[in-house]
Amino acid sequence: MQTVQKKEDQQIDFVLAWVDGSDPDWQRRKAQIVGDASADDSVFRYREWGLLPYWFRGVERFAPWVRKIHLICDQEPPAWLNTDHPQLHIVRHEDYLPDAYRPAFSSHPIELNLHRIPGLSEQFVYFNDDMYLVCARSPEDFFRHGLPVDNAVMNPVSTTDLKMAECGNKILYYLYNDVQYLNRRYDLRACIRKHPGKWLSPVYGKYLLRSLMLLPWPRFLGFRVEHLAQPFLKKTFFKAWETDGDILDATCRHHLRDDHDVNQWLLRMFQLAEGAFIPGKPAGKASFVLSEDNEEIIRVITGQQMPMICINDGNISKDAFPRVQVEICGAFAQILPERSRFERF
């Protein structure tokens, strides 16, 4: 009986939020609620690149130990997707989002309610649909001793960052909001005293210097954000909704992104503040923005130079988009040429 329980405790699910912004029905439904001038409604958040098959190929090849994949979508999944695959769970918004939070054309309610997904394991890794595995990963890369592998490297949200937000990079507003609410609940120095080895771990290498330099400040100023797949404990979400439900509810009632929102990074910060993590080595440069010249991204993918990457959409002209799309898909095809069992054809 003890052996079975241990095996259950080690089960890890992947959760992937996906949207095809080219879907006419989805565009029509979204157009019915667009109109709030303060909302972040960039087309780049929803453009379809055709890379989803490579996400599944990467999981099958590089993380075959995953128990189940929960694909969140508010539209019909791609016709090529094998929805009968025993490891795949298609999650519609109505399957787990409360009525008051739908329709959700913002990622924030989708992310902040992940714990409501039926059948989700206690340990899970959350992916945006622009995050891909490019090398073999083990369960210990995400969880050890039942805790997420993460780093508590502190990094302030600067006034320069907020100026960038005013120019259109709204995600920095959410980071700022997250930090403010983190300070509402937790005392920085008390957190460090409770788990000094986690906050000041030598495994952080050069990044440890950032935290050491910020120790004189009495409040949280921010964390280093890697923008990669994030390991979570489901109980983190349950506790956050019990203690800070007012914050989360206010965000989830925004059908489009709003400057006053928080996002899933707040839940990650709660995990760090609780000491509910195992220190892991911070990733190097693993997040890229697509442009009309993507030589570096293609080299990183084809050379499998890092285990996981995030590819953010960029301000690419309509004329250049088809060429860039072929280049990026071609790079993934070089390392993942064979169809996965998640593909019908």
C-alpha positions in Angstrom: 0.0 0.0 0.0 2.8 2.4 0.8 4.5 1.7 -2.6 1.2 2.5 -4.4 0.8 5.8 -2.5 4.3 6.8 -3.4 3.7 6.2 -7.0 0.5 8.3 -6.9 2.3 11.1 -5.2 4.8 11.2 -8.1 2.2 11.6 -10.8 2.7 14.7 -12.9 0.3 16.2 -15.4 0.9 18.8 -18.1 -1.7 21.5 -18.7 -1.6 23.4 -22.0 -3.8 26.5 -22.7 -4.3 26.8 -26.5 -6.2 29.1 -28.8 -6.5 29.3 -32.6 -7.0 33.0 -33.2 -7.7 32.4 -36.9 -10.9 30.5 -36.1 -13.8 32.7 -37.5 -16.3 31.6 -34.8 -13.8 32.4 -32.0 -13.2 35.8 -33.6 -16.9 36.5 -33.8 -17.5 35.7 -30.2 -14.5 37.8 -29.1 -15.6 40.7 -31.2 -18.8 40.9 -29.2 -17.0 41.9 -26.0 -14.1 43.9 -27.4 -14.4 47.6 -26.8 -12.8 48.4 -23.5 -10.0 50.9 -24.3 -8.0 49.8 -21.3 -7.9 46.2 -22.3 -4.8 44.5 -23.7 -6.2 43.0 -27.0 -3.1 42.5 -29.2 -3.5 40.3 -32.2 -0.1 38.8 -31.4 -1.6 37.0 -28.4 -3.8 34.9 -30.6 -2.1 34.3 -33.9 -1.9 30.7 -35.0 1.6 29.4 -36.0 0.8 25.8 -36.6 3.3 24.6 -34.0 0.9 22.6 -31.8 1.9 19.2 -33.4 5.5 19.9 -32.3 4.4 20.6 -28.8 2.8 17.1 -28.6 5.8 15.5 -30.4 8.1 17.1 -27.9 6.1 15.8 -24.9 5.9 12.3 -26.3 9.6 12.1 -27.1 11.2 14.2 -24.3 8.7 13.6 -21.4 7.0 10.2 -22.0 6.6 9.9 -18.2 3.7 12.5 -18.1 0.5 11.0 -16.7 -2.0 13.1 -18.6 -2.2 16.2 -20.8 -5.0 18.6 -20.2 -5.6 20.7 -23.3 -7.6 23.8 -22.5 -9.5 25.2 -25.4 -12.7 27.2 -26.0 -13.1 26.0 -29.6 -13.0 22.8 -31.6 -9.5 21.1 -31.3 -7.6 20.7 -34.5 -8.9 18.0 -36.8 -5.5 16.3 -36.8 -5.5 15.8 -33.0 -6.2 12.3 -31.8 -8.7 13.2 -29.1 -9.1 9.4 -28.3 -5.6 9.2 -27.0 -5.8 7.9 -23.4 -3.4 10.5 -22.0 -5.3 13.4 -23.6 -8.0 15.3 -21.8 -9.8 18.0 -23.7 -10.9 20.7 -21.2 -13.6 23.2 -22.4 -13.9 26.5 -20.5 -17.3 25.4 -19.3 -15.8 22.3 -17.8 -14.0 24.2 -15.1 -14.5 27.9 -15.3 -17.4 29.4 -13.2 -20.1 31.0 -15.2 -19.2 34.5 -14.0 -15.8 34.2 -15.6 -16.9 33.2 -19.1 -16.4 34.0 -21.8 -12.7 34.2 -21.1 -10.7 35.9 -23.8 -7.9 36.7 -21.3 -5.4 34.1 -20.1 -5.8 35.2 -16.5 -9.1 33.5 -15.5 -8.0 30.5 -17.5 -4.8 30.3 -15.5 -6.0 31.3 -12.0 -8.6 28.5 -12.0 -6.5 25.6 -13.1 -7.1 23.7 -9.8 -10.8 23.3 -10.9 -9.9 21.1 -13.9 -11.5 17.7 -13.3 -9.0 14.9 -12.7 -5.9 17.2 -12.5 -3.1 15.7 -10.5 -1.7 17.4 -7.4 1.6 18.1 -9.2 1.3 19.7 -12.6 3.2 21.8 -15.0 1.5 24.7 -16.8 2.5 25.6 -20.3 1.4 28.5 -22.5 1.1 27.4 -26.1 4.3 29.2 -27.0 6.5 27.0 -24.7 8.2 23.9 -26.2 10.4 21.0 -25.0 13.4 20.6 -27.3 15.5 18.1 -25.1 14.8 15.2 -22.8 13.3 16.2 -19.4 12.9 14.1 -16.3 10.2 14.3 -13.6 13.0 15.6 -11.2 13.5 18.6 -13.5 10.0 19.8 -12.4 9.3 18.2 -9.0 11.5 16.7 -6.2 10.3 15.3 -2.9 6.8 16.4 -3.9 7.7 20.1 -4.4 8.1 22.2 -7.5 11.7 22.9 -8.6 12.0 26.7 -8.8 14.2 29.6 -7.9 13.6 32.4 -5.5 15.9 34.9 -7.3 14.7 38.4 -6.4 14.6 41.1 -9.1 12.8 44.4 -8.7 10.1 45.7 -11.0 11.8 49.0 -12.1 10.3 52.2 -13.2 11.8 51.5 -16.6 9.8 48.3 -16.8 6.6 50.3 -16.0 7.5 52.8 -18.7 7.7 49.9 -21.1 4.3 48.9 -20.0 2.9 52.3 -20.8 4.3 51.7 -24.3 2.3 48.5 -24.8 4.0 45.8 -22.8 1.1 45.4 -20.4 2.4 42.2 -18.8 4.7 44.3 -16.7 1.6 45.9 -15.1 0.5 42.4 -14.0 3.9 41.7 -12.5 3.7 44.9 -10.5 0.2 44.1 -9.3 1.4 40.6 -8.3 4.2 42.0 -6.1 1.9 44.4 -4.4 -0.6 41.7 -3.4 2.3 39.4 -2.4 3.4 42.0 0.1 -0.2 42.2 1.4 0.0 38.6 2.6 3.7 37.9 3.3 6.6 39.4 5.1 9.9 39.1 3.1 12.3 38.8 6.0 10.1 36.3 7.8 10.0 34.1 4.7 13.8 34.2 4.3 14.4 33.4 8.0 12.1 30.4 7.7 13.8 29.0 4.6 17.2 30.7 4.3 18.7 27.8 2.3 16.0 28.1 -0.3 16.2 31.8 -0.7 20.0 32.1 -0.7 20.9 28.8 -2.4 24.3 28.6 -4.1 22.6 26.7 -7.0 21.4 30.1 -8.2 25.0 30.9 -9.2 25.5 34.5 -10.4 21.8 35.3 -9.9 22.3 34.9 -6.1 24.0 38.3 -6.2 20.7 40.0 -7.1 19.0 38.6 -4.0 21.9 39.5 -1.7 21.9 43.1 -3.0 18.2 43.4 -2.2 18.3 41.9 1.3 18.3 45.4 3.0 14.9 46.1 1.6 12.1 45.1 4.0 9.5 44.2 1.3 9.3 42.1 -1.8 10.4 44.0 -4.9 9.8 41.3 -7.5 11.3 38.0 -8.8 13.2 36.9 -11.8 10.6 35.6 -14.3 11.8 33.1 -16.8 8.6 32.8 -18.8 8.8 29.0 -19.2 6.6 26.1 -18.2 5.8 26.5 -14.5 5.5 23.6 -12.0 2.6 24.0 -9.5 1.0 22.3 -6.6 -2.8 22.2 -6.9 -3.1 23.0 -3.2 -1.4 26.4 -3.8 -4.4 27.4 -5.9 -6.9 26.2 -3.3 -5.1 28.1 -0.5 -4.8 31.3 -2.6 -8.6 31.3 -3.3 -9.3 30.8 0.4 -7.0 33.7 1.5 -7.0 36.1 -1.5 -10.2 35.2 -3.3 -11.1 38.9 -3.6 -8.0 39.6 -5.7 -8.4 36.6 -7.9 -12.2 37.0 -8.4 -11.7 40.6 -9.5 -9.3 39.6 -12.2 -11.3 36.6 -13.3 -14.4 38.8 -14.0 -12.4 40.7 -16.7 -13.2 39.0 -20.0 -10.3 40.7 -21.6 -6.9 41.6 -20.0 -7.1 44.6 -17.8 -4.3 46.8 -16.3 -5.5 46.0 -12.8 -5.2 42.2 -13.2 -2.9 39.7 -11.5 -1.8 36.6 -13.3 -0.5 33.1 -12.6 2.9 34.5 -11.5 1.2 35.6 -8.3 0.5 31.9 -7.5 4.1 31.1 -8.2 5.1 33.9 -5.8 2.9 32.4 -3.1 4.6 29.1 -3.5 8.0 30.7 -3.2 6.9 32.7 -0.1 5.6 29.6 1.5 8.9 27.8 0.9 7.0 25.2 -1.1 9.7 24.6 -3.6 13.1 23.0 -4.1 15.9 25.3 -5.3 16.8 24.7 -9.0 19.3 26.3 -11.3 17.8 29.3 -13.1 17.5 28.9 -16.9 19.6 31.1 -19.1 18.2 32.9 -22.1 15.3 30.7 -23.1 12.6 33.2 -24.1 12.7 34.6 -27.6 10.6 37.1 -29.6 10.0 36.3 -33.2 11.1 38.9 -35.8 11.8 38.8 -39.5 15.3 37.5 -38.8 15.2 34.4 -36.5 18.6 32.9 -37.0 19.3 32.6 -33.3 16.0 30.9 -32.5 16.4 28.4 -35.4 20.0 27.6 -34.2 18.8 27.0 -30.6 16.0 24.7 -31.8 17.9 22.6 -34.3 21.0 22.5 -32.1 18.8 21.6 -29.1 20.9 24.0 -27.1 18.5 24.2 -24.2 15.8 21.8 -22.8 12.9 24.2 -23.1 12.2 27.5 -24.9 9.4 30.1 -25.2 8.8 31.7 -28.6 6.8 34.9 -28.3 5.0 36.3 -31.3 6.4 39.6 -32.5 5.5 42.5 -34.7 6.0 40.7 -38.0 4.5 42.1 -41.2 1.8 40.2 -43.0 4.1 39.7 -45.9 6.9 38.2 -43.8 4.7 36.0 -41.6 4.4 33.1 -44.1 8.2 32.9 -44.6 8.9 33.1 -40.8 6.2 30.5 -40.1 7.8 28.0 -42.6 11.3 28.7 -41.1 10.2 28.0 -37.5 8.1 25.0 -38.3 11.0 23.7 -40.4 13.4 24.0 -37.4 11.1 21.9 -35.2 10.6 19.4 -38.0 14.4 18.8 -38.0 14.4 17.6 -34.4 10.9 16.1 -34.3 10.2 14.7 -37.8 8.0 11.8 -36.8 4.3 12.1 -36.0 3.3 11.4 -32.4 0.5 9.2 -31.3 -1.4 12.4 -30.5 -1.8 13.0 -34.3 -4.4 11.3 -36.5 -2.7 12.2 -39.7 
